[in-house]
Amino acid sequence: MNVYRKELIERLGEKLGESGFRLLRLLNSFIKKGEPKQIYTLYFTDRYEGYEVDPVFGLRFEEVENLFHRVSGFEEKYKKDTHTVTVSIENLTKNPDFGNLFIKRNGPIDEMFDILYRAFVEFGLPFFDANRTLSDVDRLINSRPEPISIYGFEDYMCYRGIVVAKLADNPRYAELVEIYRKKVEDFYRPGFESLVEILESKTY
């Protein structure tokens, strides 16, 4: 890892530790354990003169992910790091100025540190506070299912959408199954149908 990026991550890790978040260096993530697990991740893209940084907030509900992975086909080693919901700060704030922030290679670190920490405080913490339960996330992703792709890869979010709806006793569960069934691409439909069977058989 570049020394500049390493210093930025380390400084943020120390500061976010005050809010109970632990730095996971391998993934450039800051994680607070619990149910749900709260995740703040920085995605870096190398550019000629520096890096683009995309801050992303995520939540992981173990019950949702355990059901999702009964049909996901993911290798075992990847299952523990998946998120039930992810949202970029650009989508969360509707402000494109927060998307793909650019930092010059080996440039001053203080400004980017301040921006990324402010993003966490002003947008991340309220997002986490507003989505503490499955009912909260059910409202988030299933109240208006058309833009569900802003919360993750669309086909897998259709999977998760019905899991969350079922676990949260959403009265629109059957309707949501039909909505998402139409949205799922052909390649992912067998997994979706298998998941519906599991949910409706109550074998989970």
Disulfide bonds with the S-S distance in Angstrom:
none
